[in-house]
Amino acid sequence: MVIYWSNEDERFIVEVPELPGCMADGTTHEEAIRNAQRVIEEWIETDKELGRDIPEPRGKLAYA
């Protein structure tokens, strides 16, 4: 998950790069993560119902 503050939306935004189009938001960091977890589950459930392949996790990103 990539989490950042959006001044435009005045909310924390969570993007899930491994799941195209999978995003969530929240007024707090914790709320945004909770919402993202729910959206990830829904994203995976929908892809399974549509018979699509679920991407394999890529692992941790390294930052310098």
Number of C-alpha atoms within 10 A of each C-alpha: 16 10 17 14 16 11 8 6 11 12 18 20 23 23 19 17 12 14 16 10 10 17 21 22 24 19 13 14 16 12 15 22 21 16 16 23 17 12 16 17 10 13 17 17 13 12 12 12 8 9 9 10 9 13 10 8 8 8 7 7 5 5 4 2
